[in-house]
Amino acid sequence: MLPLFSDAVHAISDAATPIVLAAADGEAPDTQGLADWLRGFFGPLFLVIVSIVAIFFLFTREITRFAQFVVLAIFIGIVFYVPNVIETLATAIARAMGVEVAE
């Protein structure tokens, strides 16, 4: 085995050991506010990427692709910025299919 690869494997295993031990003690990890933090981190990044791609489509005069991209970006933006939209959609789809959903 290569020495560099061996050192990397040992470093990763040493770093992952406390995580595994923390999860094994029976307590659930504290994820309060995780969704808000992720939304706050990826939301602006999403807007920057959408802006750059939209400007590219406008400058290259690909209006049809620009319109398709804007519709897709709006749909993805709703998922990012509307809280509980995924849970609401999943519940609505399950009810429409006739599956009983616990409140």
Steps between C-alpha positions, in 0.01 A plus 500: 500500500622850423622690806301812413179302454564309824545825693179640352304189598631518856420872523144444379442210737638700794272792414191280454540303824357772732202543267421129511545492876276804546225337295532171687422640845125490436436872480372647177717777357372853551376614159297796616540776246688283250245557224511876558879499491507297178236725345702806602818353353370356173235765431737784406724256315198386299409860415853577381509194274153577361600859431818403316326241283207733426734780393686252277175398328400861450835603352504206261140585398364156582161626615329158495770345717487805726124459550538127573780572743300768682203265545728226634681748727170621643395142577833422670491835682161412647651182642789701652308794640156371601523320834344154527411489130643151457305360795180668382540368145579148622194500727276629220627239254454222756144610572424523128620142460272386784769437759399586855736756645551551873456860608 
